Structures are given as C-alpha cells and as structure tokens.
C-alpha cells in the first residue's frame, strides 16, 4: 500500500538519499572500497551501506538521511572514484508490521503509471490480473548473450538514474522455499530487460530478504514491476500472513527527475 511514512519500516526505507561510489578495476591502480566504506560510516547522516562487488567494478552503496548529506560525502571522495547521488521519491510502499498507518497486508489496485501513460492520461493496468503460473516460473529460453553480459559488467553503476530498494519479512524457511520457485526465473528475466544495469540482495536475520536493483531510467524500472513473476509474487505475499508479515519498497531517482508525489513501483 502507498505511504509517505516509513517510521516503522527498516532503516534502509527511512533513508532519503543514496550515494553510489564505484571504480573500475585497473591493473596497477589501487583504490580501496574498504576505505570508502569506513569513510561513509563516519560521515554525517549515514544510515546503511552495501558493497558493490562486480567482476570489472567495485565500490559501495551508502544510504543517508538527506540528499545534502549524501552529496557532502561524495564531494569529499578522492580522485579515482566515480559517484552519483540518487534521491528517494516521497511516496513508496509499506505493508504489515512495517506500515505506520496500521498493520495491513494489501497491494495497490493499479501499477504506478509510466511517463507515457501519464502523458496520455491513460490508466495503468490492474495488479490483481490473473497470472499464468507456468509462464511466471519459466526461465527465459535460449542461451544468455555473452556480449551483453560483458557489457553489463563494464557499465558503471553511476549510469543508472533509477533504482528500487525493498525487502520482505518472510515467515520462515517454508516461505523462502516457495519464493525460490518464482524468484530465480524472475531475476533471470529482469537481467534481460532493456535498461537493467545491476542488482544485489541483502539478508537480515531472521528471515528478511531485500533487493537493490538499478536501471538506466525510471520507466525501465517500472517495466520490471509488470513482469508476470513479479505480479505473482506481490499477490502471493500480500494475500495473507502465511508467507510474510511485512514489506517496503522505495524508489530512488536522479535528483533532476524527483517527483514529490510519485511512488516506487511494485504492489506491496
């Protein structure tokens, strides 16, 4: 359900900005992600941090309370690092025990509109449309394009102008086993989408699984939310309390495209 109050959500949801700091791996040139991570943790307004570990690039993703604090951190970086600050949209999603307005598990009626739908005053599709289970759990056919994989590994994360961070608190191992049947095919399809750059997951005990996913544009990100597998998972997790008890999603975008009233995509 949509919200602008993340006071009961995990700390990652309460961050209003995110600093992406990355460097390519160049032989003979030493840059220390550990030093940057330590600097981020000491910086004013620091909230949370995740490491970037890619085959050709590495760095950190640091969440801050305000965009100004994130910018101050990146302004103080040594040469050799590329950086970008993404700012959280005011509206996002929360559910269950992480929802400030009350402990309710329910998804929104319709997806967030893309820029084309907004411009045409066209209503976005319903979330609760029936999903072909076999299709949603089917991995993409064919062999992955090795050239595309190499291009993605070489693409700076700072080229992403939109990302979502979200997590779900699952009930336990059984829910995670059921999740895996749809999760892995969904990730495989996400990696083949236009505009996809990179993603990583994070885990917090006992059973919270989170995702950070980066895309070139906000519309590219919104396209992921409409995949049959994602639609299926969002209906599954909000159906009752057997699988999960809480969730949140926030969308961060390049500062020039921040929209105060728009929300992160994905029904929660």
GIFENJO-V669411 format. One record per pair of residues at least 12 apart in sequence whose ideal C-beta (glycine too) atoms are under 10 Angstrom apart, sorted by the first residue. I is the first residue (numbers start at 1). J is the second residue. Records with the same first field share a line. If there is no record, write none. Layout:
BEGIN
I = J + J
END
This chain:
BEGIN
1 = 93 + 94 + 95 + 96 + 99 + 101 + 102 + 104 + 105 + 106 + 107 + 108 + 238 + 247 + 267 + 268
2 = 91 + 92 + 93 + 94 + 101 + 108 + 112 + 261 + 263 + 264 + 267 + 268
3 = 90 + 91 + 92 + 93 + 94 + 95 + 98 + 99 + 100 + 101 + 248 + 250 + 263 + 268
4 = 89 + 90 + 91 + 92 + 94 + 100 + 101 + 260 + 261 + 263
5 = 92 + 94 + 99 + 100 + 101
6 = 88 + 92 + 93 + 94 + 98 + 99 + 100 + 248 + 250
7 = 94 + 98 + 99 + 100
8 = 94 + 96 + 97 + 98 + 99 + 100 + 101 + 102 + 103 + 246 + 248
9 = 92 + 93 + 94 + 95 + 97 + 98 + 99 + 100 + 166 + 167 + 246 + 247 + 248 + 249 + 250
10 = 48 + 98 + 165 + 167 + 169 + 204 + 208 + 210 + 246 + 248
11 = 47 + 48 + 63 + 65
12 = 47 + 48 + 50 + 63 + 165 + 166 + 167 + 202 + 204 + 210 + 212 + 248 + 250
13 = 47 + 48 + 63 + 88 + 92 + 93 + 94 + 98 + 165 + 166 + 167 + 210 + 247 + 248 + 249 + 250 + 264
14 = 47 + 48 + 63 + 65 + 88 + 248 + 250
15 = 45 + 46 + 47 + 48 + 62 + 63 + 64 + 65 + 66 + 69 + 70 + 88 + 165 + 250 + 252
16 = 45 + 47 + 63 + 64 + 65 + 66 + 67 + 68 + 69 + 70 + 87 + 88 + 89 + 90 + 250 + 252
17 = 45 + 47 + 62 + 63 + 64 + 65 + 66 + 67 + 68 + 69 + 70 + 71 + 73 + 85 + 86 + 87 + 88 + 252 + 255
18 = 47 + 48 + 50 + 61 + 62 + 63 + 64 + 67 + 70 + 84 + 85 + 86 + 87 + 88 + 163 + 165 + 212 + 250 + 252
19 = 36 + 40 + 43 + 46 + 49 + 59 + 60 + 61 + 62 + 63 + 64 + 67 + 69 + 70 + 71 + 72 + 73 + 74 + 77 + 83 + 84 + 85 + 86
20 = 52 + 59 + 60 + 61 + 62 + 70 + 74 + 82 + 83 + 84 + 85 + 86 + 156 + 157 + 158 + 159 + 160 + 163 + 214 + 252
21 = 33 + 36 + 37 + 39 + 40 + 49 + 52 + 58 + 59 + 60 + 61 + 62 + 73 + 74 + 77 + 81 + 82 + 83 + 84 + 85 + 157 + 158
22 = 36 + 52 + 54 + 57 + 58 + 59 + 60 + 61 + 81 + 82 + 83 + 84 + 156 + 157 + 158 + 159 + 198
23 = 36 + 52 + 57 + 58 + 59 + 77 + 78 + 80 + 81 + 82 + 83 + 156
24 = 54 + 56 + 57 + 58 + 59 + 80 + 82 + 154 + 156
25 = 54 + 55 + 56 + 57 + 58
26 = 56 + 80
29 = 80
30 = 80
31 = 58 + 59 + 78 + 79 + 80 + 81
32 = 58 + 78 + 80
33 = 51 + 52 + 53 + 58 + 59 + 60 + 81
34 = 51 + 60
35 = 60 + 78
36 = 49 + 51 + 52 + 58 + 59 + 60 + 62 + 73 + 77 + 78 + 81 + 83
37 = 49 + 50 + 51 + 59 + 60 + 61 + 62
38 = 60
39 = 60 + 62 + 73 + 76 + 77 + 78
40 = 60 + 61 + 62 + 63 + 64 + 70 + 73 + 74 + 77
41 = 60 + 62
42 = 73
43 = 62 + 64 + 69 + 70 + 72 + 73 + 74 + 76
44 = 64 + 65 + 66 + 68 + 69 + 72 + 73
45 = 62 + 63 + 64 + 65 + 66 + 67 + 68 + 69 + 70 + 72 + 73
46 = 62 + 63 + 64 + 65 + 69 + 70 + 73
47 = 62 + 63 + 64 + 65 + 69 + 70
48 = 61 + 62 + 63 + 64 + 165 + 202
49 = 61 + 62 + 63
50 = 62 + 63 + 165 + 200 + 201 + 202 + 210 + 212
51 = 200
52 = 157 + 198 + 200 + 212 + 214
53 = 200
54 = 152 + 153 + 154 + 155 + 156 + 157 + 198 + 200
55 = 149 + 150 + 152 + 153 + 154
56 = 150 + 152 + 153 + 154 + 155 + 156
57 = 82 + 153 + 154 + 155 + 156 + 157 + 158 + 198
58 = 157
59 = 81 + 82 + 83 + 156 + 157 + 158
60 = 81 + 83
61 = 86 + 157 + 163 + 165 + 200 + 202 + 212 + 214
62 = 74 + 83 + 85
63 = 86 + 88 + 165 + 212 + 250 + 252
64 = 85
66 = 87 + 88
67 = 85 + 86 + 87 + 88 + 252 + 255 + 258
68 = 85
69 = 85
70 = 83 + 84 + 85 + 86 + 87 + 255
71 = 83 + 85 + 87 + 255
72 = 85
73 = 85
81 = 158
82 = 156 + 157 + 158 + 159
83 = 157 + 158
84 = 156 + 157 + 158 + 159 + 160 + 161 + 254 + 255
85 = 158 + 252 + 254 + 255
86 = 158 + 160 + 161 + 162 + 163 + 165 + 214 + 251 + 252 + 253 + 254 + 255 + 257 + 258
87 = 251 + 252 + 253 + 254 + 255 + 256 + 257 + 258
88 = 165 + 250 + 251 + 252 + 253 + 258 + 264
89 = 112 + 162 + 164 + 218 + 250 + 251 + 252 + 253 + 257 + 258 + 259 + 260 + 261 + 262 + 263 + 264
90 = 250 + 258 + 259 + 260 + 261 + 262 + 263
91 = 112 + 250 + 251 + 259 + 260 + 261 + 262 + 263 + 264
92 = 164 + 165 + 166 + 248 + 249 + 250 + 251 + 252 + 262 + 263 + 264 + 265 + 266 + 268
93 = 107 + 108 + 112 + 164 + 166 + 234 + 247 + 248 + 249 + 250 + 251 + 263 + 264 + 265 + 266 + 267 + 268
94 = 166 + 246 + 247 + 248 + 249 + 250 + 268
95 = 107 + 168 + 169 + 234 + 237 + 238 + 244 + 245 + 246 + 247 + 248 + 249 + 267 + 268
96 = 168 + 169 + 237 + 238 + 241 + 244 + 245 + 246 + 247 + 248 + 268
97 = 169 + 241 + 244 + 245 + 246 + 247
98 = 167 + 168 + 169 + 208 + 245 + 246 + 247 + 248 + 268
99 = 246 + 247 + 248 + 268
103 = 241 + 245 + 246
104 = 238
105 = 237 + 238 + 239 + 240 + 241 + 243 + 244 + 245 + 246 + 247 + 268
106 = 238 + 239 + 267 + 268
107 = 127 + 128 + 231 + 234 + 235 + 237 + 238 + 239 + 247 + 266 + 267 + 268
108 = 124 + 126 + 127 + 128 + 234 + 238 + 263 + 265 + 266 + 267 + 268
109 = 124 + 126 + 127 + 128 + 267
110 = 123 + 124 + 125 + 126 + 127 + 128 + 267
111 = 123 + 124 + 125 + 126 + 127 + 222 + 225 + 226 + 231 + 234 + 265 + 266 + 267
112 = 124 + 218 + 221 + 222 + 225 + 251 + 262 + 263 + 264 + 265 + 266 + 267
113 = 125 + 219 + 222 + 262 + 265
114 = 217 + 218 + 219 + 220 + 221 + 222 + 223 + 226 + 265
115 = 217 + 218 + 219 + 222 + 257
116 = 219
117 = 219 + 222
118 = 259 + 262
124 = 222 + 226 + 265
125 = 226 + 231
126 = 231 + 267
127 = 225 + 226 + 230 + 231 + 234 + 235 + 238 + 266 + 267
128 = 231 + 234 + 235 + 238 + 267
129 = 226 + 228 + 231 + 235
130 = 228 + 231 + 232 + 235
131 = 182 + 227 + 228 + 229 + 230 + 231 + 232 + 233 + 235 + 236
132 = 228 + 232
133 = 181 + 182 + 228 + 229 + 232
134 = 228
135 = 185 + 228 + 229 + 232
136 = 181 + 182 + 185 + 186 + 189 + 227 + 228 + 229 + 230 + 231 + 232 + 233
137 = 181 + 182 + 183 + 184 + 185 + 186 + 228 + 229 + 232
138 = 185 + 188 + 189 + 228 + 229
139 = 184 + 185 + 186 + 187 + 188 + 189
140 = 185 + 188 + 189 + 191 + 192
142 = 192
144 = 188 + 191 + 192
145 = 192
148 = 191 + 192 + 196
149 = 191
152 = 191 + 196 + 197 + 198
153 = 198
155 = 196 + 197 + 198 + 214 + 216
156 = 197 + 198
157 = 197 + 198 + 214
158 = 197 + 214
159 = 197 + 198 + 214 + 215 + 216
160 = 195 + 196 + 197 + 198 + 213 + 214 + 215 + 216 + 217 + 220 + 221 + 252 + 253 + 254
161 = 195 + 197 + 214 + 215 + 216 + 217 + 218 + 220 + 221 + 252 + 253 + 254 + 255 + 256 + 257
162 = 195 + 197 + 213 + 214 + 215 + 216 + 217 + 218 + 219 + 220 + 221 + 222 + 251 + 252 + 253 + 254 + 257 + 264 + 265
163 = 197 + 198 + 199 + 211 + 212 + 213 + 214 + 215 + 218 + 221 + 250 + 251 + 252 + 253 + 254 + 264
164 = 199 + 211 + 212 + 213 + 214 + 215 + 218 + 221 + 222 + 224 + 225 + 249 + 250 + 251 + 252 + 253 + 264 + 265 + 266
165 = 202 + 210 + 211 + 212 + 213 + 214 + 248 + 249 + 250 + 251 + 252 + 264
166 = 209 + 210 + 211 + 212 + 213 + 247 + 248 + 249 + 250 + 251 + 264 + 265 + 266 + 268
167 = 201 + 202 + 203 + 204 + 208 + 209 + 210 + 211 + 212 + 246 + 247 + 248 + 249 + 268
168 = 207 + 208 + 209 + 210 + 211 + 233 + 234 + 237 + 238 + 243 + 244 + 245 + 246 + 247 + 248 + 249 + 268
169 = 204 + 206 + 207 + 208 + 209 + 210 + 237 + 244 + 245 + 246 + 247 + 248
170 = 206 + 207 + 208 + 209 + 237 + 243 + 244 + 245 + 246 + 247
171 = 206 + 207 + 241 + 242 + 243 + 244 + 245
172 = 206 + 207 + 243 + 244
173 = 206 + 207
174 = 242 + 243
175 = 207 + 209 + 236 + 237 + 242 + 243 + 244 + 245
176 = 207 + 209 + 243 + 244
178 = 233 + 236 + 242 + 243
179 = 209 + 233 + 236 + 237 + 243 + 244
181 = 229 + 232
182 = 228 + 229 + 230 + 232 + 233 + 236
183 = 201 + 209 + 211 + 229 + 230 + 233
184 = 229
185 = 227 + 228 + 229
186 = 224 + 227 + 228 + 229 + 230 + 231 + 232 + 233
187 = 199 + 201 + 211 + 213 + 229
188 = 229
189 = 224 + 227 + 228 + 229 + 230
190 = 211 + 213 + 215 + 223 + 224 + 227 + 229 + 230
191 = 213
193 = 215 + 220 + 221 + 223 + 224 + 227
194 = 215 + 216 + 217 + 219 + 220 + 223
195 = 214 + 215 + 216 + 217 + 218 + 219 + 220 + 221 + 223 + 224
196 = 213 + 214 + 215 + 216 + 220 + 221 + 223 + 224
197 = 213 + 214 + 215 + 216 + 220
198 = 212 + 213 + 214 + 215
199 = 211 + 212 + 213 + 214 + 215 + 224
200 = 212 + 213 + 214
201 = 213
207 = 244 + 245
208 = 244 + 246 + 247
209 = 244
210 = 247 + 248 + 249
211 = 249 + 266
212 = 252
214 = 252
215 = 253
217 = 253 + 254 + 257
218 = 251 + 252 + 253 + 254 + 257 + 259 + 262 + 264 + 265
219 = 265
221 = 251 + 252 + 253 + 264 + 265 + 266
222 = 251 + 264 + 265 + 266
223 = 265
224 = 265 + 266
225 = 249 + 251 + 264 + 265 + 266 + 267
226 = 265 + 266
230 = 265 + 266 + 267
231 = 266 + 267
233 = 266 + 267
234 = 247 + 249 + 266 + 267 + 268
235 = 267
237 = 267 + 268
238 = 267 + 268
244 = 268
246 = 268
247 = 266 + 267 + 268
248 = 264 + 268
249 = 263 + 264 + 265 + 266 + 267 + 268
250 = 263 + 264
251 = 263 + 264 + 265 + 266
252 = 264
END
